[in-house]
Amino acid sequence: MDVELRAWFVLNGRQLPWRETQDPYAILVSEVMAQQTQVDRVVPRWERWLERWPTIEALAAASPADVIREWQGLGYNRRALNLHRAAQRVAAHGWPDDLTELPGVGRYTADAVACFALGHDVLPVDVNVRRVQGRTGHAFAPAAAQALMDLGATVCLARIPRCELCPLAEACPSRGNRYEPLRKQGPFEGSFRQRRAATLRLVADAERPVAALDPDAVASLARDGLVLVSDGTVSLPG
């Protein structure tokens, strides 16, 4: 199956800018941005981020406030702070042997950086890779990682796989199966996540009095280190 998959990838793989580099910093940024964010939204933001902070040392020297402002619109803003803290750790001490020691870096992200940037023989298993492996029952080699991700994202879909387009369909024991809808996160509109995001945008524009903001959102953002509250005023961390 590896051979068929890699042949398919040559013709159908997504053209993503971070696939043209082996810089572990650039790949780390792409992986953190792509967590819970659609890839087509990530591409322009990744390019802008790397233009502003082209090295991990440049990001480490930035202020948390600037990092949070640059992240606006990508959602899940704690990712921005974790990425900044990871940059500071690497700038001060170098890349650790175990990348999960970096703030916000879990097993998948660590394996993705190790595979795509450092040349380690490890398969990063995200939700798409796990789905394809589970349905085919095949253990793919690390060299097939990007092809697996693209197949899972565009063909071997969660609910209704496009088996007629799949290069693995002939030997796949799950061919033609449909699946129950996966439970999705609740709608953003009207959610507490939306209230947090709106509050953070206001504070990113200018510091504001606590009384002028959503108090529950302010408290939640403060617990995450995304805002500071002092003398009745809310601001971004310096």
SVG drawing of the C-alpha trace seen along z (x, -y; Angstrom):
<svg xmlns="http://www.w3.org/2000/svg" viewBox="-25 -51 46 57">
<polyline fill="none" stroke="black" stroke-width="0.4" points="0.0,0.0 2.9,-2.4 3.9,-2.3 0.4,-3.1 0.0,-5.8 3.2,-7.5 2.5,-7.4 -0.9,-9.0 0.8,-11.7 3.2,-12.7 0.1,-13.7 -2.3,-14.8 -0.4,-16.0 -1.2,-19.5 1.3,-22.2 2.0,-23.6 4.9,-26.1 6.2,-24.4 6.8,-21.3 9.6,-23.1 11.8,-23.5 13.4,-21.3 13.7,-24.2 12.4,-22.8 11.2,-26.2 9.2,-26.8 7.7,-23.3 6.9,-23.8 5.0,-27.0 3.0,-25.3 2.1,-22.3 1.0,-24.6 -1.1,-26.8 -2.7,-23.8 -4.0,-22.5 -7.8,-22.9 -7.5,-25.4 -8.1,-24.7 -4.9,-24.5 -6.1,-27.0 -6.4,-29.6 -3.0,-28.7 -1.0,-29.2 -1.1,-33.0 -0.7,-33.4 2.3,-31.1 3.9,-33.1 3.3,-36.4 4.5,-35.0 7.8,-33.7 8.3,-37.1 7.9,-38.9 9.9,-36.4 12.1,-34.3 14.0,-32.5 13.2,-31.0 15.5,-33.6 13.5,-36.4 10.3,-35.0 11.9,-34.5 12.9,-38.1 9.3,-39.3 7.0,-40.5 4.0,-38.3 1.7,-41.1 3.0,-41.3 2.7,-37.5 -0.9,-37.5 -1.8,-40.3 -0.2,-38.5 -2.1,-35.4 -5.5,-37.1 -8.0,-35.3 -6.4,-31.8 -8.3,-31.0 -7.2,-29.0 -4.8,-31.8 -3.0,-29.8 -1.2,-28.2 0.5,-31.5 1.8,-31.8 3.0,-28.2 4.8,-28.7 6.4,-31.9 7.5,-30.1 8.8,-27.2 10.9,-29.6 12.4,-31.2 13.3,-27.7 15.0,-26.7 16.8,-30.1 18.2,-29.7 18.9,-26.0 18.7,-24.5 16.3,-21.9 15.7,-19.2 16.1,-15.6 12.5,-15.0 10.5,-17.8 7.5,-17.1 9.5,-19.0 8.6,-22.2 5.5,-24.1 2.4,-23.1 4.2,-20.3 2.5,-16.9 3.4,-13.6 2.0,-14.2 3.7,-17.7 7.0,-16.4 6.9,-13.5 6.0,-15.8 9.0,-18.0 11.2,-15.0 10.0,-13.4 9.8,-16.4 12.6,-18.5 15.1,-16.3 14.9,-13.2 13.9,-10.8 12.4,-7.5 9.1,-8.1 5.5,-8.3 3.6,-11.3 0.0,-10.1 -2.6,-12.8 -6.3,-12.1 -6.1,-11.6 -3.2,-9.2 -4.9,-7.3 -8.1,-7.0 -6.4,-5.7 -4.3,-3.2 -7.4,-2.0 -9.5,-1.5 -6.8,0.2 -5.3,2.2 -1.9,1.3 1.2,0.1 2.7,-2.6 6.3,-3.7 7.3,-7.2 8.1,-8.2 4.4,-8.0 3.5,-10.5 2.5,-13.5 0.7,-11.3 -1.3,-9.7 -2.2,-13.2 -3.4,-14.4 -5.3,-11.2 -7.1,-11.4 -7.9,-15.1 -9.1,-14.9 -10.3,-11.3 -10.5,-9.1 -12.9,-11.4 -14.3,-10.9 -18.0,-10.3 -18.3,-9.5 -15.0,-8.3 -14.4,-9.0 -13.5,-5.4 -13.9,-5.8 -10.9,-8.2 -8.7,-6.3 -5.5,-4.6 -5.8,-2.0 -9.4,-1.1 -8.7,2.2 -7.0,3.8 -8.9,1.8 -11.2,4.0 -13.3,0.9 -14.0,0.0 -17.6,-1.3 -18.3,-1.7 -19.9,-4.8 -19.5,-6.0 -21.6,-7.7 -21.1,-11.4 -18.3,-12.3 -19.3,-14.4 -18.1,-17.9 -17.3,-20.9 -20.3,-23.1 -20.9,-26.1 -18.6,-29.1 -21.4,-31.6 -22.8,-32.5 -20.3,-30.3 -18.0,-31.3 -15.1,-30.8 -16.6,-33.6 -16.9,-35.8 -13.2,-35.2 -12.1,-35.9 -14.1,-39.2 -12.7,-40.3 -9.1,-39.5 -9.6,-41.5 -10.7,-44.5 -7.7,-44.3 -5.3,-43.7 -6.5,-47.0 -6.0,-48.9 -5.9,-48.4 -9.4,-48.8 -11.1,-49.0 -12.4,-45.8 -15.8,-47.3 -16.1,-47.8 -15.4,-44.1 -17.0,-40.7 -15.9,-39.8 -16.0,-36.1 -14.1,-36.2 -11.5,-38.5 -11.1,-36.0 -10.7,-33.1 -8.1,-34.9 -6.2,-36.0 -6.0,-32.4 -4.4,-31.4 -1.9,-34.3 -3.4,-36.0 -4.2,-39.2 -3.0,-41.0 -5.4,-42.7 -3.9,-45.5 -5.6,-48.4 -8.9,-47.8 -7.3,-47.8 -6.9,-44.9 -3.9,-44.7 -1.9,-42.2 1.2,-40.8 4.3,-42.8"/>
</svg>
